[in-house]
């Protein structure tokens, strides 16, 4: 009888000890997690979708165009070209959220002669340029999209004179532009831009030149259908 009582007492003492670790683990599982239960803990935002990478982007811009005299040789018949108009087209491919490579980038500009000492009413110059450029967009997913760009290219200028046309070859070594596009719809946007071209004339006497242009730009994103602007979520 005493032996049975001793065995029963030992079981009552040892069995709770065997299950105690499991009970403690179960209690730990029910303990509050600081990562999920702390209302003041900042929540990590998921990576934003890439709204520009892989998209073909089409744009056209035009406005005022003002070259320096270094872009063409000194010819009394043509005098000075003060200002004119310009029109450019661009075809680009998105390299990621913020970068666009314009693989086709070119256009033309026209400037009439301001030399009143001659009777050449049709004198002036046509300037055609083509070359790649790289655009960096500061945002994505917002209705307003500021950007900067750098490009270079080949320039072919034709001087229109009474005595005949004369071609002038040059290289744009730095085409620096800044602007901002407002998108009323994900498919298209528009906004102002300013650009400064720095180049070297290679025909005849080598000379440096600068060109200033400013105007409006219209951009199309054919693959932007279905995109919605969600500030703070899509834009990152």
MARBA-3410 file (N, C-alpha, C, O; in Angstrom, 1 decimal):
236
0.8,-1.2,0.0,0.0,0.0,0.0,0.9,1.2,0.0,0.6,2.2,-0.7 ~ 1.9,1.2,0.8,2.8,2.4,0.9,3.5,2.5,-0.4,3.8,3.6,-0.8 ~ 3.9,1.4,-1.1,4.6,1.4,-2.3,3.7,2.1,-3.4,4.2,2.9,-4.2 ~ 2.4,1.7,-3.5,1.5,2.3,-4.5,1.4,3.8,-4.2,1.3,4.5,-5.2 ~ 1.3,4.2,-3.0,1.1,5.6,-2.7,2.4,6.4,-3.1,2.3,7.5,-3.6
3.6,5.8,-2.9,4.8,6.4,-3.3,4.9,6.6,-4.8,5.3,7.6,-5.3 ~ 4.4,5.6,-5.6,4.4,5.7,-7.1,3.5,6.7,-7.6,3.8,7.5,-8.4 ~ 2.3,6.8,-7.0,1.3,7.8,-7.4,1.8,9.2,-7.1,1.6,10.1,-7.9 ~ 2.5,9.3,-5.9,3.0,10.7,-5.6,4.1,11.1,-6.6,4.1,12.2,-7.0 ~ 4.9,10.1,-7.0,6.0,10.4,-8.0,5.4,10.9,-9.3,5.9,11.8,-9.9
4.3,10.2,-9.7,3.7,10.5,-11.0,3.1,11.9,-11.0,3.3,12.7,-11.9 ~ 2.5,12.3,-9.9,1.9,13.6,-9.7,2.9,14.7,-9.7,2.7,15.8,-10.2 ~ 4.1,14.4,-9.3,5.2,15.4,-9.2,5.9,15.5,-10.5,6.2,16.6,-11.0 ~ 6.2,14.4,-11.2,7.0,14.4,-12.5,6.2,14.8,-13.7,6.7,15.5,-14.6 ~ 4.9,14.3,-13.9,4.2,14.6,-15.1,4.0,16.1,-15.4,4.2,16.5,-16.5
3.6,16.9,-14.4,3.5,18.4,-14.8,4.8,18.9,-15.2,4.9,19.8,-16.1 ~ 6.0,18.4,-14.7,7.3,19.0,-15.1,7.6,18.6,-16.5,8.2,19.4,-17.2 ~ 7.1,17.4,-17.0,7.4,17.0,-18.4,6.7,17.9,-19.4,7.2,18.2,-20.4 ~ 5.5,18.3,-19.1,4.7,19.1,-20.0,4.9,20.6,-19.8,4.3,21.4,-20.6 ~ 5.6,21.1,-18.8,5.8,22.5,-18.5,6.4,23.2,-19.7,6.0,24.3,-20.0
7.5,22.7,-20.4,8.1,23.4,-21.5,7.1,23.6,-22.6,7.1,24.7,-23.2 ~ 6.3,22.6,-22.9,5.3,22.8,-24.0,4.3,23.9,-23.6,3.9,24.7,-24.5 ~ 3.9,23.9,-22.3,2.9,24.9,-21.9,3.6,26.3,-22.1,2.9,27.3,-22.5 ~ 4.9,26.4,-21.7,5.6,27.7,-21.8,5.7,28.1,-23.2,5.5,29.3,-23.5 ~ 5.9,27.2,-24.2,6.1,27.5,-25.6,4.7,28.0,-26.1,4.7,28.9,-26.9
3.7,27.3,-25.7,2.3,27.7,-26.2,2.0,29.1,-25.7,1.5,29.9,-26.4 ~ 2.4,29.5,-24.4,2.2,30.8,-23.9,3.0,31.8,-24.7,2.6,32.9,-25.0 ~ 4.3,31.4,-25.1,5.1,32.3,-25.9,4.5,32.6,-27.3,4.6,33.7,-27.8 ~ 3.9,31.6,-27.9,3.2,31.8,-29.2,2.1,32.8,-29.1,1.8,33.5,-30.1 ~ 1.5,32.9,-27.9,0.3,33.8,-27.8,0.8,35.2,-27.4,0.0,36.1,-27.3
2.1,35.3,-27.1,2.6,36.6,-26.7,2.5,37.6,-27.8,2.7,37.3,-29.0 ~ 2.2,38.9,-27.5,2.0,39.9,-28.6,3.4,40.1,-29.3,4.4,40.2,-28.7 ~ 3.3,40.3,-30.6,4.5,40.6,-31.5,4.7,42.1,-31.6,3.7,42.7,-32.0 ~ 5.8,42.6,-31.3,6.0,44.0,-31.4,6.0,44.5,-32.9,5.7,45.7,-33.1 ~ 6.2,43.6,-33.9,6.1,44.0,-35.3,4.7,44.1,-35.8,4.5,44.9,-36.7
3.7,43.4,-35.1,2.4,43.5,-35.6,1.4,44.2,-34.7,0.4,44.7,-35.2 ~ 1.7,44.2,-33.4,0.8,44.8,-32.5,1.1,46.2,-32.0,0.4,46.8,-31.2 ~ 2.3,46.7,-32.4,2.6,48.0,-32.0,2.0,49.0,-33.0,2.5,49.1,-34.2 ~ 1.0,49.8,-32.6,0.4,50.7,-33.6,1.3,51.9,-34.0,1.1,52.5,-35.1 ~ 2.4,52.2,-33.3,3.3,53.3,-33.6,4.4,52.8,-34.5,5.2,53.6,-34.9
4.5,51.5,-34.7,5.6,51.0,-35.5,5.4,51.3,-37.0,4.3,51.0,-37.5 ~ 6.3,52.0,-37.7,6.1,52.3,-39.2,6.0,51.0,-40.0,6.8,50.1,-39.8 ~ 5.1,51.0,-40.9,4.9,49.8,-41.8,5.7,50.0,-43.1,5.7,51.0,-43.7 ~ 6.5,49.0,-43.4,7.3,49.0,-44.6,6.4,49.0,-45.8,5.5,48.2,-46.0 ~ 6.7,50.0,-46.7,5.9,50.1,-48.0,6.5,49.2,-49.0,7.7,49.1,-49.2
5.6,48.4,-49.7,6.0,47.5,-50.7,6.7,48.3,-51.9,6.4,49.4,-52.1 ~ 7.6,47.6,-52.6,8.2,48.2,-53.8,7.2,48.6,-54.8,6.3,47.8,-55.1 ~ 7.4,49.8,-55.3,6.4,50.3,-56.3,6.6,49.6,-57.6,7.6,49.1,-58.0 ~ 5.5,49.6,-58.3,5.5,49.0,-59.7,6.3,50.0,-60.6,6.3,51.2,-60.5 ~ 6.9,49.4,-61.6,7.7,50.1,-62.6,6.7,50.6,-63.7,6.3,49.8,-64.5
6.4,51.9,-63.7,5.4,52.4,-64.7,6.1,53.0,-65.9,5.4,53.5,-66.8 ~ 7.4,52.9,-66.1,8.1,53.4,-67.2,9.0,52.4,-68.0,9.1,52.5,-69.2 ~ 9.6,51.5,-67.3,10.5,50.6,-67.9,9.8,49.7,-68.9,8.7,49.2,-68.7 ~ 10.4,49.6,-70.1,9.8,48.9,-71.2,8.8,49.6,-72.0,8.3,49.0,-73.0 ~ 8.4,50.8,-71.7,7.4,51.6,-72.4,8.1,52.3,-73.6,9.2,52.9,-73.4
7.5,52.3,-74.7,7.9,53.2,-75.8,7.2,54.5,-75.6,6.0,54.6,-75.5 ~ 8.0,55.6,-75.6,7.5,56.9,-75.4,7.7,57.8,-76.6,8.8,57.8,-77.1 ~ 6.7,58.5,-77.0,6.8,59.3,-78.2,6.5,60.8,-77.8,5.6,61.0,-77.0 ~ 7.3,61.7,-78.3,7.2,63.1,-77.9,7.5,64.0,-79.0,8.3,63.6,-79.9 ~ 7.0,65.2,-79.0,7.3,66.2,-80.0,7.3,67.5,-79.2,6.5,67.8,-78.4
8.3,68.4,-79.6,8.3,69.7,-79.0,8.7,70.8,-80.0,9.2,70.5,-81.1 ~ 8.3,72.0,-79.7,8.6,73.1,-80.6,8.6,74.4,-79.8,8.0,74.5,-78.8 ~ 9.2,75.4,-80.4,9.2,76.7,-79.8,10.2,77.7,-80.4,10.5,77.6,-81.6 ~ 10.7,78.5,-79.6,11.7,79.6,-80.1,13.1,79.0,-80.1,13.5,78.1,-79.3 ~ 13.9,79.4,-81.1,15.2,78.9,-81.4,16.1,80.0,-81.6,15.9,80.8,-82.6
17.2,80.2,-80.9,18.1,81.3,-81.0,19.6,80.8,-81.0,20.1,80.4,-80.0 ~ 20.3,80.8,-82.2,21.6,80.4,-82.3,22.6,81.5,-82.2,22.3,82.7,-82.4 ~ 23.8,81.1,-81.8,24.9,82.1,-81.8,25.5,82.2,-83.2,25.3,81.3,-84.0 ~ 26.3,83.2,-83.4,26.9,83.3,-84.8,27.9,82.3,-85.1,28.3,82.1,-86.3 ~ 28.4,81.5,-84.1,29.5,80.5,-84.4,29.0,79.3,-85.1,29.8,78.5,-85.6
27.6,79.2,-85.3,27.1,78.0,-85.9,27.3,78.1,-87.5,27.1,77.1,-88.2 ~ 27.5,79.3,-88.0,27.7,79.5,-89.4,28.8,80.5,-89.7,29.1,81.3,-88.8 ~ 29.5,80.4,-90.8,30.6,81.3,-91.1,30.0,82.7,-91.4,28.9,82.9,-91.7 ~ 30.9,83.7,-91.2,30.5,85.1,-91.5,30.3,85.3,-93.0,31.3,85.2,-93.8 ~ 29.1,85.6,-93.3,28.7,85.9,-94.7,27.9,87.2,-94.8,26.8,87.2,-94.2
28.5,88.2,-95.4,27.7,89.5,-95.4,26.3,89.4,-95.9,25.4,90.1,-95.5 ~ 26.1,88.5,-96.9,24.8,88.4,-97.5,23.7,88.0,-96.5,22.6,88.4,-96.6 ~ 24.1,87.1,-95.6,23.1,86.6,-94.7,23.0,87.4,-93.4,22.0,87.4,-92.7 ~ 24.1,88.1,-93.0,24.1,88.9,-91.8,24.0,88.0,-90.5,24.7,87.1,-90.4 ~ 23.0,88.4,-89.7,22.9,87.7,-88.4,21.5,87.1,-88.3,20.5,87.6,-88.6
21.5,85.8,-87.8,20.3,85.1,-87.5,20.0,85.3,-86.0,20.6,84.7,-85.1 ~ 19.0,86.1,-85.7,18.7,86.4,-84.3,17.9,85.3,-83.6,18.2,84.8,-82.6 ~ 16.8,84.9,-84.3,15.9,83.9,-83.7,15.1,83.2,-84.8,15.0,83.8,-85.9 ~ 14.5,82.1,-84.5,13.6,81.4,-85.4,12.8,80.4,-84.7,12.5,80.6,-83.5 ~ 12.3,79.4,-85.4,11.5,78.4,-84.8,12.1,77.0,-84.9,12.9,76.8,-85.8
11.7,76.1,-84.0,12.2,74.8,-84.0,11.1,73.8,-83.8,10.1,74.1,-83.1 ~ 11.3,72.6,-84.3,10.4,71.4,-84.1,11.2,70.2,-84.0,12.0,69.9,-84.9 ~ 11.0,69.4,-83.0,11.7,68.1,-82.8,10.8,67.0,-82.5,9.7,67.2,-81.9 ~ 11.2,65.8,-82.8,10.5,64.6,-82.5,11.4,63.6,-81.8,12.6,63.6,-82.0 ~ 10.9,62.8,-80.9,11.7,61.9,-80.1,10.9,60.5,-79.9,9.7,60.5,-79.8
11.7,59.4,-80.1,11.2,58.1,-79.8,12.1,57.5,-78.8,13.3,57.2,-79.0 ~ 11.5,57.2,-77.6,12.4,56.7,-76.5,11.8,55.4,-75.9,10.7,55.0,-76.1 ~ 12.7,54.7,-75.2,12.4,53.4,-74.5,12.7,53.6,-73.1,13.8,54.0,-72.7 ~ 11.8,53.2,-72.2,12.0,53.3,-70.8,13.0,52.2,-70.3,12.8,51.0,-70.6 ~ 14.1,52.6,-69.6,15.1,51.7,-69.1,14.8,51.3,-67.7,15.5,50.5,-67.1
13.8,52.0,-67.0,13.5,51.7,-65.6,12.5,52.8,-65.2,11.9,53.4,-66.0 ~ 12.4,52.9,-63.9,11.4,53.8,-63.3,11.7,55.3,-63.7,10.8,56.1,-63.8 ~ 13.0,55.6,-63.8,13.4,57.0,-63.9,14.2,57.3,-65.2,14.4,58.5,-65.5 ~ 14.7,56.4,-66.0,15.5,56.6,-67.1,14.8,56.3,-68.4,14.1,55.3,-68.5 ~ 15.0,57.1,-69.4,14.5,56.9,-70.8,15.6,57.2,-71.8,16.2,58.3,-71.7
15.8,56.3,-72.7,16.8,56.5,-73.7,16.1,56.8,-75.0,15.3,56.0,-75.5 ~ 16.3,58.0,-75.5,15.7,58.4,-76.8,16.6,57.9,-77.9,17.7,58.5,-78.2 ~ 16.2,56.9,-78.5,17.0,56.2,-79.6,16.9,57.0,-80.9,17.8,57.0,-81.7 ~ 15.8,57.6,-81.1,15.5,58.5,-82.3,15.2,59.9,-81.7,14.2,60.1,-81.1 ~ 16.1,60.8,-82.0,16.0,62.2,-81.5,16.5,63.1,-82.5,17.7,63.2,-82.8
15.6,63.9,-83.1,16.0,64.8,-84.2,15.0,65.8,-84.6,13.8,65.7,-84.2 ~ 15.4,66.8,-85.3,14.4,67.8,-85.7,15.1,68.9,-86.6,16.2,68.7,-87.1 ~ 14.4,70.0,-86.7,15.0,71.0,-87.6,14.6,72.4,-87.0,13.7,72.5,-86.1 ~ 15.3,73.4,-87.4,15.1,74.8,-87.0,15.3,75.7,-88.2,16.1,75.4,-89.1 ~ 14.6,76.8,-88.2,14.7,77.8,-89.3,14.9,79.1,-88.7,14.2,79.5,-87.7
15.8,79.9,-89.2,16.1,81.3,-88.8,16.2,82.2,-90.0,17.1,82.0,-90.8 ~ 15.4,83.2,-90.1,15.5,84.1,-91.2,16.6,85.1,-91.0,16.9,85.5,-89.8 ~ 17.1,85.6,-92.1,18.2,86.7,-92.0,17.6,88.0,-91.5,16.5,88.3,-91.9 ~ 18.3,88.7,-90.7,17.8,90.0,-90.3,18.7,91.2,-90.9,18.6,92.3,-90.5 ~ 19.4,90.8,-92.0,20.2,91.8,-92.7,19.4,92.6,-93.6,19.0,92.2,-94.7
19.1,93.8,-93.2,18.3,94.7,-94.0,19.1,95.4,-95.1,18.5,96.2,-95.9 ~ 20.4,95.2,-95.1,21.2,95.9,-96.1,21.2,95.2,-97.5,21.7,95.8,-98.5 ~ 20.6,94.0,-97.5,20.5,93.3,-98.8,19.1,93.1,-99.1,18.2,93.3,-98.3 ~ 18.8,92.7,-100.4,17.5,92.5,-100.9,17.1,91.0,-100.8,16.2,90.6,-101.5 ~ 17.9,90.2,-100.1,17.7,88.8,-100.0,16.6,88.5,-99.0,16.9,88.2,-97.8
15.3,88.5,-99.4,14.2,88.3,-98.5,14.1,86.8,-98.1,13.5,86.5,-97.0 ~ 14.7,86.0,-98.9,14.6,84.5,-98.6,15.8,84.0,-97.9,15.9,82.8,-97.7 ~ 16.8,84.8,-97.6,18.0,84.4,-97.0,17.7,83.9,-95.5,16.9,84.5,-94.8 ~ 18.4,82.9,-95.1,18.3,82.4,-93.8,19.0,81.1,-93.6,19.9,80.8,-94.5 ~ 18.7,80.3,-92.6,19.3,79.0,-92.5,18.3,78.0,-92.0,17.4,78.3,-91.2
18.6,76.7,-92.5,17.8,75.6,-92.0,18.9,74.7,-91.2,19.9,74.4,-91.8 ~ 18.5,74.3,-90.1,19.5,73.4,-89.3,18.8,72.1,-88.9,17.7,72.2,-88.2 ~ 19.4,71.0,-89.3,18.8,69.7,-89.0,19.8,69.0,-88.0,21.0,68.9,-88.3 ~ 19.3,68.4,-87.0,20.1,67.7,-86.0,19.5,66.4,-85.7,18.3,66.2,-85.6 ~ 20.4,65.4,-85.4,19.9,64.1,-85.0,20.9,63.4,-84.1,22.1,63.6,-84.3
20.5,62.7,-83.1,21.4,62.0,-82.2,20.6,61.5,-81.0,19.5,61.9,-80.7 ~ 21.2,60.6,-80.2,20.5,60.1,-79.0,20.6,61.0,-77.8,21.4,61.9,-77.8 ~ 19.7,60.7,-76.9,19.7,61.5,-75.6,19.2,60.6,-74.5,18.5,59.6,-74.7 ~ 19.6,60.9,-73.3,19.2,60.2,-72.1,18.4,61.1,-71.1,18.9,62.2,-70.8 ~ 17.2,60.7,-70.8,16.4,61.5,-69.9,16.3,60.9,-68.5,16.1,59.7,-68.4
16.4,61.7,-67.5,16.2,61.3,-66.1,14.9,62.0,-65.6,14.9,63.2,-65.5 ~ 14.0,61.1,-65.2,12.7,61.6,-64.6,12.8,61.6,-63.1,13.2,60.6,-62.6 ~ 12.4,62.6,-62.5,12.5,62.7,-61.0,11.4,61.9,-60.3,11.6,61.6,-59.1 ~ 10.3,61.6,-61.0,9.2,60.9,-60.3,8.6,59.9,-61.3,8.9,60.0,-62.5 ~ 7.7,59.1,-60.8,6.8,58.3,-61.6,5.5,58.1,-60.9,5.5,58.0,-59.6
4.4,58.1,-61.6,3.1,57.9,-61.0,2.4,59.1,-60.6,1.3,59.1,-60.2 ~ 3.1,60.3,-60.6,2.5,61.5,-60.2,2.0,62.2,-61.5,2.5,62.0,-62.6 ~ 1.0,63.1,-61.4,0.5,63.8,-62.5,1.5,64.8,-63.1,1.5,65.1,-64.3 ~ 2.4,65.3,-62.2,3.4,66.2,-62.7,4.8,65.5,-62.7,5.2,65.0,-61.6 ~ 5.5,65.6,-63.8,6.7,64.8,-63.9,7.9,65.7,-64.4,8.0,65.9,-65.6
8.7,66.2,-63.5,9.9,67.0,-63.9,11.0,66.1,-64.4,11.1,64.9,-64.0 ~ 11.8,66.6,-65.3,12.9,65.8,-65.9,14.0,66.7,-66.4,13.9,67.9,-66.6 ~ 15.2,66.0,-66.6,16.4,66.6,-67.2,16.9,65.7,-68.2,16.7,64.5,-68.1 ~ 17.7,66.2,-69.2,18.2,65.3,-70.2,19.5,65.8,-70.7,19.9,67.0,-70.6 ~ 20.3,64.8,-71.2,21.6,65.1,-71.9,21.6,64.4,-73.2,21.3,63.2,-73.2
22.1,65.0,-74.2,22.2,64.4,-75.5,23.4,64.9,-76.3,24.0,65.9,-75.9 ~ 23.6,64.3,-77.4,24.6,64.8,-78.4,24.2,64.4,-79.8,23.3,63.6,-79.9 ~ 24.8,64.9,-80.8,24.4,64.5,-82.1,25.1,65.3,-83.2,26.0,66.0,-83.0 ~ 24.7,65.0,-84.4,25.2,65.5,-85.6,24.3,66.6,-86.1,23.1,66.5,-86.1 ~ 24.9,67.8,-86.6,24.1,68.9,-87.0,24.5,69.3,-88.5,25.7,69.4,-88.8
23.5,69.4,-89.3,23.7,69.8,-90.7,22.9,71.1,-91.0,21.7,71.1,-90.9 ~ 23.6,72.2,-91.2,23.0,73.5,-91.4,23.2,73.9,-92.9,24.2,73.8,-93.4 ~ 22.1,74.4,-93.4,22.0,74.8,-94.8,21.8,76.3,-94.8,20.7,76.8,-94.3 ~ 22.7,77.1,-95.4,22.5,78.5,-95.5,21.9,78.8,-96.8,22.4,78.4,-97.9 ~ 20.7,79.4,-96.8,20.0,79.8,-98.0,20.4,81.2,-98.4,20.1,82.2,-97.8
21.0,81.3,-99.6,21.5,82.6,-100.1,21.1,82.8,-101.5,20.7,81.8,-102.2 ~ 21.1,84.0,-102.0,20.8,84.3,-103.4,21.8,83.7,-104.3,21.4,83.2,-105.4 ~ 23.0,83.6,-103.9,24.1,83.0,-104.7,24.1,81.5,-104.7,24.9,80.8,-105.4 ~ 23.2,80.9,-103.9,23.1,79.4,-103.8,23.2,79.0,-102.3,23.5,79.8,-101.4 ~ 22.9,77.7,-102.1,23.0,77.2,-100.8,24.4,76.8,-100.4,25.2,76.3,-101.2
24.7,76.9,-99.1,26.0,76.4,-98.6,25.7,75.6,-97.3,25.0,76.0,-96.4 ~ 26.4,74.4,-97.3,26.2,73.5,-96.2,27.3,73.7,-95.1,28.5,73.9,-95.5 ~ 26.9,73.6,-93.9,27.8,73.7,-92.8,27.6,72.5,-91.8,26.5,72.2,-91.4 ~ 28.7,71.8,-91.5,28.6,70.6,-90.7,29.1,70.9,-89.3,30.0,71.7,-89.1 ~ 28.4,70.3,-88.3,28.8,70.6,-86.9,28.4,69.4,-86.0,27.7,68.5,-86.5
28.9,69.4,-84.8,28.6,68.4,-83.8,28.1,69.0,-82.5,28.7,69.9,-82.0 ~ 26.9,68.6,-82.1,26.4,69.0,-80.8,27.0,68.1,-79.7,26.7,66.9,-79.7 ~ 27.9,68.6,-78.9,28.6,67.8,-77.9,27.8,67.7,-76.6,28.1,66.9,-75.8 ~ 26.9,68.7,-76.4,26.2,68.7,-75.1,24.8,69.4,-75.4,24.8,70.6,-75.6 ~ 23.8,68.6,-75.3,22.4,69.2,-75.4,21.8,69.0,-74.1,21.3,67.9,-73.7
21.7,70.0,-73.3,21.2,70.0,-72.0,19.8,70.6,-71.9,19.6,71.7,-72.3 ~ 18.8,69.9,-71.4,17.5,70.3,-71.3,16.9,70.0,-70.0,17.3,69.1,-69.3 ~ 15.9,70.8,-69.6,15.1,70.6,-68.4,13.7,71.0,-68.6,13.4,72.0,-69.4 ~ 12.8,70.3,-68.0,11.4,70.6,-68.3,10.5,69.8,-67.3,10.9,69.2,-66.4 ~ 9.2,69.9,-67.5,8.2,69.3,-66.7,7.0,69.0,-67.5,6.4,69.8,-68.2
6.4,67.8,-67.4,5.2,67.3,-68.1,4.1,67.1,-67.1,4.3,66.5,-66.1 ~ 2.9,67.7,-67.5,1.7,67.4,-66.7,0.9,66.4,-67.4,0.6,66.6,-68.6 ~ 0.5,65.4,-66.7,-0.3,64.3,-67.3,-1.8,64.4,-66.9,-2.1,63.9,-65.8 ~ -2.7,64.9,-67.7,-4.1,64.8,-67.3,-4.6,63.4,-67.5,-5.7,63.1,-66.9 ~ -3.9,62.6,-68.2,-4.3,61.2,-68.4,-3.0,60.4,-68.6,-2.0,60.9,-69.1
-2.9,59.1,-68.1,-1.7,58.4,-68.2,-1.1,58.2,-69.6,0.0,57.9,-69.8 ~ -2.0,58.4,-70.6,-1.6,58.2,-72.0,-0.8,59.4,-72.6,0.0,59.2,-73.5 ~ -1.0,60.6,-72.1,-0.3,61.7,-72.6,-0.1,62.8,-71.6,-0.8,62.9,-70.6 ~ 0.9,63.7,-71.9,1.2,64.8,-71.0,1.9,65.9,-71.8,2.3,65.7,-72.9 ~ 1.9,67.1,-71.2,2.5,68.2,-71.9,3.1,69.2,-70.9,2.7,69.2,-69.7
4.0,70.0,-71.3,4.6,71.0,-70.4,5.7,71.7,-71.1,6.1,71.5,-72.2 ~ 6.3,72.7,-70.4,7.4,73.6,-70.9,8.7,72.9,-70.8,9.0,72.0,-70.1 ~ 9.7,73.4,-71.6,11.0,73.0,-71.6,12.0,74.1,-72.0,11.5,75.0,-72.7 ~ 13.2,74.1,-71.6,14.3,75.0,-72.0,15.5,74.1,-72.3,15.7,73.1,-71.7 ~ 16.2,74.5,-73.3,17.4,73.7,-73.8,18.5,74.6,-74.2,18.3,75.6,-74.8
19.7,74.1,-73.9,20.9,74.8,-74.4,21.8,73.7,-75.1,22.2,72.7,-74.5 ~ 22.2,74.0,-76.3,23.0,73.1,-77.1,24.4,73.8,-77.2,24.5,75.0,-77.6 ~ 25.4,73.0,-76.9,26.8,73.5,-77.1,27.5,72.6,-78.1,27.5,71.3,-78.0 ~ 28.1,73.2,-79.1,28.7,72.3,-80.2,29.9,73.0,-80.8,30.4,74.0,-80.5 ~ 30.4,72.2,-81.8,31.6,72.7,-82.5,31.3,72.6,-84.0,30.9,71.5,-84.5
31.6,73.7,-84.8,31.4,73.7,-86.2,32.7,73.1,-86.8,33.8,73.5,-86.5 ~ 32.5,72.1,-87.7,33.6,71.4,-88.3,33.9,71.7,-89.7,34.9,71.4,-90.2 ~ 33.0,72.5,-90.3,33.2,72.9,-91.7,34.0,74.2,-91.7,33.7,75.1,-90.9 ~ 35.0,74.3,-92.6,35.8,75.5,-92.7,36.5,75.7,-91.4,37.2,74.8,-90.9 ~ 36.5,77.0,-90.9,37.2,77.3,-89.7,36.5,76.7,-88.5,35.3,77.0,-88.3
37.2,76.0,-87.7,36.5,75.3,-86.5,36.1,76.4,-85.5,36.9,77.3,-85.2 ~ 34.9,76.3,-85.1,34.3,77.4,-84.2,33.3,76.7,-83.2,32.6,75.8,-83.6 ~ 33.3,77.2,-82.0,32.3,76.8,-81.1,31.0,77.6,-81.2,31.0,78.7,-81.7 ~ 29.9,77.0,-80.8,28.6,77.8,-80.9,27.7,77.3,-79.7,27.9,76.3,-79.1 ~ 26.7,78.1,-79.5,25.7,77.8,-78.6,24.3,78.0,-79.1,24.1,79.0,-80.0
23.3,77.3,-78.7,21.9,77.5,-79.2,21.0,77.4,-78.0,21.1,76.5,-77.2 ~ 20.1,78.4,-77.9,19.1,78.4,-76.9,17.7,78.1,-77.5,17.4,78.7,-78.5 ~ 17.0,77.3,-76.9,15.6,77.0,-77.3,14.7,76.8,-76.1,15.1,76.4,-75.1 ~ 13.4,77.2,-76.3,12.4,77.0,-75.3,11.0,76.9,-75.9,10.8,77.5,-77.0 ~ 10.2,76.1,-75.3,8.9,76.0,-75.9,8.0,75.0,-75.1,8.2,74.9,-73.9
7.2,74.3,-75.8,6.3,73.3,-75.2,6.5,71.9,-75.8,7.0,71.8,-76.9 ~ 6.3,70.9,-74.9,6.5,69.5,-75.3,5.3,68.7,-75.1,4.6,68.9,-74.0 ~ 5.0,67.8,-76.0,3.8,66.9,-75.9,4.3,65.5,-75.9,5.1,65.1,-76.8 ~ 4.0,64.7,-74.9,4.5,63.3,-74.8,3.3,62.3,-74.8,2.3,62.5,-74.2 ~ 3.5,61.2,-75.5,2.6,60.1,-75.5,3.2,58.8,-75.0,4.3,58.5,-75.3
2.4,58.1,-74.1,2.8,56.8,-73.6,1.7,55.8,-74.0,0.8,55.6,-73.2 ~ 1.9,55.2,-75.2,0.8,54.3,-75.7,0.6,53.1,-74.7,-0.5,52.5,-74.7 ~ 1.6,52.7,-74.0,1.5,51.6,-73.1,1.0,51.9,-71.7,1.0,51.1,-70.8 ~ 0.7,53.2,-71.5,0.3,53.7,-70.2,-1.2,53.4,-69.9,-1.7,53.8,-68.8 ~ -1.9,52.8,-70.8,-3.4,52.5,-70.6,-3.6,51.7,-69.4,-2.9,50.6,-69.2
-4.5,52.1,-68.5,-4.8,51.3,-67.3,-4.0,51.7,-66.1,-4.3,51.3,-65.0 ~ -3.0,52.6,-66.3,-2.2,53.1,-65.2,-3.0,54.2,-64.5,-3.6,55.0,-65.1 ~ -3.0,54.2,-63.2,-3.6,55.2,-62.4,-2.6,55.9,-61.5,-1.6,55.3,-61.1 ~ -2.8,57.2,-61.3,-1.9,58.0,-60.5,-2.3,57.8,-59.0,-3.4,58.2,-58.6 ~ -1.4,57.2,-58.2,-1.7,57.0,-56.8,-0.5,57.6,-56.0,0.5,56.9,-55.7
-0.5,58.9,-55.7,0.6,59.5,-55.0,1.0,58.7,-53.7,0.1,58.4,-52.9 ~ 2.2,58.5,-53.5,2.7,57.9,-52.2,2.7,56.3,-52.3,3.3,55.7,-51.4 ~ 2.1,55.8,-53.4,2.1,54.3,-53.5,2.8,53.9,-54.8,3.8,53.2,-54.8 ~ 2.2,54.4,-55.9,2.8,54.1,-57.2,4.1,54.8,-57.5,5.0,54.3,-58.2 ~ 4.2,56.0,-57.0,5.3,56.9,-57.3,6.4,56.6,-56.2,6.2,56.9,-55.0
7.5,56.2,-56.7,8.6,55.9,-55.7,9.9,55.8,-56.5,11.0,55.6,-55.8
END
